[in-house]
């Protein structure tokens, strides 16, 4: 699918860390008109130094996923395999930072970012699986990497992005349908920022996948409240398509289970 064919609506919630960082919540972007124009060109400095940064602070890159359909922004996905000490695959975008995002003027030093996402050791990366339902984490990272450049906006810590239309999930075998951007605190502290040899500086943010109830909770009560729930329940930052929902025990994590209707006011909206 080409960039021109990716016509969808995405609501981005911009909850900021402070009043100065706050942008309007619930903005809806129409992807029928893209601002990106090609041809896509690989940034050799960025590519080489992001891979070197991963090797130094996380582990060697074992595989690189390309998107041959993109004609405007070359975004590679780098995979670092699991180890006994770090039992998950780490996917990292490389190419999002080719262009500066349209950040507020006071956040000019945060205009360049790349994204990470963690997957369990059992995740399959066979060609057929990557092209099929199991490849959604790769496609998610590629879409997120292009999003701010397509609609001239920005992504930062505490921003949430749903999958697409209401009710749309990342894949048929999961109810996960959105994500929250966090810092990379579960990775080595030295990994979070990279100063390139040509003077550019970028930071890495982590993509944490969410259920619809968690998206609603975050929008209603804020990212801090949701992250407190994660900490209370010791929710890992590794994708688990079947995990329990952190804010609604009646929301099943497994698609095969009957999905019960939760009636009335959610517990987190009730007066205690």
C-alpha positions as CSV (number, residue, x, y, z in Angstrom):
1,X,0.0,0.0,0.0
2,X,1.4,3.4,-1.0
3,X,1.3,6.5,1.3
4,X,-1.4,8.0,-1.0
5,X,-3.6,4.9,-0.3
6,X,-3.4,5.1,3.5
7,X,-6.7,7.0,3.9
8,X,-7.9,6.9,7.5
9,X,-8.8,9.0,10.5
10,X,-6.7,9.0,13.6
11,X,-7.5,10.9,16.8
12,X,-4.3,12.0,18.6
13,X,-4.6,13.0,22.3
14,X,-2.0,15.5,23.2
15,X,-1.8,15.5,27.0
16,X,1.4,17.4,27.8
17,X,3.6,17.3,30.9
18,X,3.0,21.0,31.6
19,X,0.7,23.8,30.5
20,X,3.4,25.1,28.2
21,X,3.5,21.7,26.4
22,X,-0.3,21.3,26.2
23,X,-1.9,21.0,22.8
24,X,-5.6,20.5,22.0
25,X,-6.9,17.0,22.8
26,X,-8.9,14.9,20.4
27,X,-7.6,16.4,17.2
28,X,-8.8,14.4,14.2
29,X,-6.5,14.2,11.1
30,X,-7.8,13.3,7.7
31,X,-5.1,11.3,5.8
32,X,-6.4,12.0,2.4
33,X,-4.0,14.9,1.9
34,X,-0.4,14.2,2.8
35,X,2.3,16.9,3.2
36,X,5.1,14.4,2.5
37,X,6.6,14.3,-0.9
38,X,9.2,12.0,-2.3
39,X,11.4,10.4,-3.2
40,X,12.3,8.7,0.0
41,X,16.0,9.0,0.6
42,X,18.0,7.0,3.3
43,X,19.9,9.2,5.7
44,X,23.3,7.4,6.0
45,X,24.5,9.3,9.1
46,X,21.3,8.6,11.0
47,X,21.2,4.9,9.9
48,X,24.8,4.2,10.8
49,X,24.7,6.0,14.2
50,X,21.4,4.7,15.4
51,X,22.5,1.1,14.7
52,X,25.8,1.8,16.5
53,X,23.9,3.3,19.4
54,X,21.7,0.2,19.7
55,X,24.8,-2.0,19.6
56,X,26.5,0.0,22.3
57,X,23.6,0.3,24.8
58,X,21.2,-2.5,24.0
59,X,22.5,-5.1,21.6
60,X,23.5,-5.8,18.0
61,X,20.9,-5.3,15.3
62,X,20.0,-8.7,13.9
63,X,17.4,-7.8,11.3
64,X,16.2,-4.7,9.4
65,X,12.7,-4.4,8.0
66,X,12.1,-2.0,5.1
67,X,8.9,-0.7,3.6
68,X,9.3,-0.8,-0.2
69,X,6.0,0.9,-0.7
70,X,6.9,4.2,0.9
71,X,7.7,6.9,-1.6
72,X,8.2,9.8,0.8
73,X,10.0,8.9,4.0
74,X,12.4,6.0,4.4
75,X,11.7,4.4,7.8
76,X,13.5,1.2,8.6
77,X,12.7,-1.0,11.6
78,X,15.7,-2.4,13.4
79,X,15.4,-5.5,15.5
80,X,17.6,-6.4,18.4
81,X,17.1,-10.0,19.6
82,X,16.4,-11.1,23.1
83,X,19.0,-12.3,25.6
84,X,18.8,-13.9,29.0
85,X,19.3,-10.6,30.7
86,X,16.9,-8.8,28.4
87,X,14.1,-11.3,27.5
88,X,12.4,-9.4,24.7
89,X,13.0,-8.3,21.1
90,X,13.5,-4.5,20.8
91,X,12.2,-2.8,17.6
92,X,13.5,0.7,16.9
93,X,12.6,3.0,14.1
94,X,15.3,4.6,12.0
95,X,14.3,7.4,9.7
96,X,11.6,9.3,11.7
97,X,14.3,11.8,12.7
98,X,15.3,12.6,9.1
99,X,12.8,15.5,9.4
100,X,12.1,17.7,12.3
101,X,8.5,17.6,13.7
102,X,6.4,20.7,13.9
103,X,6.9,21.1,17.7
104,X,6.0,24.3,19.6
105,X,8.8,26.8,19.5
106,X,9.8,26.3,23.1
107,X,10.3,22.6,22.4
108,X,12.7,23.0,19.4
109,X,15.2,20.6,21.1
110,X,12.6,17.8,21.0
111,X,11.8,17.9,17.3
112,X,13.8,14.8,16.4
113,X,12.7,11.4,17.8
114,X,12.8,7.7,17.1
115,X,10.5,5.1,18.6
116,X,11.0,1.7,20.3
117,X,8.6,-1.2,20.9
118,X,9.3,-4.4,22.8
119,X,8.0,-7.9,21.8
120,X,8.2,-11.2,23.7
121,X,10.9,-13.7,22.7
122,X,8.4,-16.0,21.1
123,X,7.3,-13.4,18.5
124,X,7.6,-14.8,15.0
125,X,9.5,-12.8,12.3
126,X,9.2,-15.2,9.4
127,X,8.5,-13.4,6.1
128,X,4.9,-14.8,6.0
129,X,4.2,-13.7,9.6
130,X,5.6,-10.3,9.1
131,X,3.4,-9.8,6.0
132,X,0.4,-11.1,8.0
133,X,-1.2,-10.4,11.3
134,X,2.0,-10.9,13.3
135,X,3.6,-8.0,11.5
136,X,1.3,-5.3,13.0
137,X,4.0,-4.0,15.5
138,X,6.3,-3.2,12.5
139,X,3.5,-1.5,10.6
140,X,2.5,0.4,13.8
141,X,6.0,1.8,14.2
142,X,6.2,2.8,10.5
143,X,2.8,4.5,10.6
144,X,3.7,6.4,13.9
145,X,7.1,7.5,12.4
146,X,5.3,9.1,9.4
147,X,2.3,10.5,11.3
148,X,3.8,13.8,12.5
149,X,5.4,14.5,9.0
150,X,2.2,13.6,7.2
151,X,0.0,16.0,9.0
152,X,2.6,18.6,10.2
153,X,2.2,17.9,13.9
154,X,4.4,16.4,16.7
155,X,4.5,13.4,19.0
156,X,6.0,13.5,22.5
157,X,5.8,11.9,25.9
158,X,2.3,11.1,27.2
159,X,0.7,11.5,23.7
160,X,-1.8,8.7,22.8
161,X,-2.7,7.5,19.4
162,X,-5.5,5.0,18.6
163,X,-5.2,2.4,15.9
164,X,-7.7,4.1,13.6
165,X,-11.5,4.1,13.5
166,X,-13.2,3.4,16.8
167,X,-13.3,-0.3,17.5
168,X,-10.4,-1.1,15.2
169,X,-7.7,-3.3,16.7
170,X,-4.1,-3.9,15.6
171,X,-4.9,-7.5,14.6
172,X,-7.7,-10.0,14.8
173,X,-6.1,-11.9,17.7
174,X,-5.9,-9.0,20.1
175,X,-8.1,-6.2,21.5
176,X,-5.1,-3.8,21.8
177,X,-6.1,-0.8,19.8
178,X,-3.9,2.2,20.7
179,X,-0.7,3.3,22.2
180,X,0.9,5.7,24.7
181,X,4.4,7.3,24.2
182,X,6.7,7.0,27.2
183,X,10.3,7.5,27.9
184,X,12.6,4.5,27.6
185,X,13.1,4.1,31.3
186,X,13.1,0.3,31.2
187,X,16.2,0.4,29.0
188,X,19.7,1.6,30.0
189,X,19.6,5.3,30.9
190,X,22.4,6.0,28.4
191,X,20.2,4.8,25.5
192,X,17.5,7.6,25.7
193,X,19.4,10.3,23.8
194,X,21.7,10.3,20.8
195,X,23.9,13.1,19.6
196,X,24.8,12.6,16.0
197,X,28.2,13.4,14.5
198,X,26.7,16.1,12.3
199,X,25.3,18.1,15.2
200,X,21.8,16.8,15.3
201,X,20.4,15.4,18.6
202,X,17.5,13.1,19.0
203,X,15.7,11.2,21.8
204,X,14.0,7.8,21.9
205,X,10.5,7.3,23.1
206,X,8.8,4.0,23.8
207,X,5.5,2.8,22.4
208,X,3.3,1.1,25.0
209,X,0.2,-0.5,23.5
210,X,-3.2,0.0,25.1
211,X,-6.8,-1.2,25.2
212,X,-9.7,1.1,24.5
213,X,-10.6,1.3,28.2
214,X,-7.0,2.4,28.9
215,X,-7.2,5.0,26.2
216,X,-10.4,6.4,27.7
217,X,-8.9,6.3,31.2
218,X,-5.8,8.2,30.1
219,X,-7.9,10.9,28.3
220,X,-10.2,11.3,31.2
221,X,-7.7,11.2,34.1
222,X,-4.3,11.8,32.5
223,X,-1.2,9.8,31.7
224,X,0.1,10.0,35.2
225,X,-3.0,8.2,36.6
226,X,-2.7,5.5,33.9
227,X,1.0,5.0,34.6
228,X,0.3,4.7,38.3
229,X,-2.1,1.8,37.5
230,X,0.6,0.2,35.4
231,X,3.1,0.5,38.3
232,X,0.6,-0.9,40.8
233,X,0.0,-3.9,38.7
234,X,3.6,-4.2,37.6
235,X,2.6,-4.1,34.0
236,X,5.5,-4.9,31.7
237,X,6.3,-2.7,28.7
238,X,6.6,-5.8,26.5
239,X,3.6,-6.3,24.1
240,X,1.3,-9.0,25.3
241,X,-1.7,-9.4,23.0
242,X,-3.7,-11.3,25.7
243,X,-2.8,-9.3,28.8
244,X,-5.4,-8.1,31.3
245,X,-6.7,-4.6,31.1
246,X,-5.1,-2.4,33.8
247,X,-8.3,-0.3,34.5
248,X,-11.2,-2.7,33.8
249,X,-11.1,-6.3,35.1
250,X,-14.3,-7.0,33.1
251,X,-12.4,-6.2,29.8
252,X,-11.1,-9.6,28.6
253,X,-7.6,-9.6,27.2
254,X,-8.1,-12.7,25.1
255,X,-10.2,-12.3,21.9
256,X,-11.4,-15.9,22.1
257,X,-13.3,-15.1,25.3
258,X,-16.8,-13.7,25.1
259,X,-16.6,-9.9,25.5
260,X,-18.9,-8.9,28.2
261,X,-20.7,-5.5,28.1
262,X,-19.7,-3.3,31.1
263,X,-22.7,-1.3,31.9
264,X,-22.9,1.8,34.1
265,X,-20.2,4.2,35.1
266,X,-16.6,2.8,35.0
267,X,-15.2,2.3,38.4
268,X,-12.5,5.0,37.8
269,X,-15.2,7.6,37.1
270,X,-17.1,6.9,40.3
271,X,-16.9,9.0,43.5
272,X,-15.0,6.9,46.1
